[in-house]
Amino acid sequence: MWTVKYKSNNDSQTWSTLDSYDNRLSAIVRASWMSREYFTVKVINPDGTVIWSN
């Protein structure tokens, strides 16, 4: 699963999970869209590596 995580207000917050997706493209599109609303957003691949962040 590709996981989208976010921090809503500042860098000192812990990461929260927004959602999980079956494919990379869906996760990146959603993360890109949600980066307008949250302080920072990232996508983590099934191996635990960050593959996209804002």
C-alpha angles and dihedrals in degrees: 000000000000109000128206114207130181147184112215105201116004145356095259092067121096119252116265125200115243098182145314127241137197094228139039098236095055091050094049094046091050093045091049091051094047093047086081091064103037134059092239136353133192139183120220122199124222090268091058097254121136106239100173135019139158 
